[in-house]
């Protein structure tokens, strides 16, 4: 089960890294977070 989590973790880490890099400025306004909550 840890192996499966590792794969998901890698994807989440990459996604989180991109969201942090691109979302650093967006976090202040948080428009992306609203879309994520609506879509997700």
Secondary structure, 3 states (H helix, E strand, C coil): CHHHHHHHHHHHHHHHHHHHHHHCCHHHHCHHHHHHHHHC
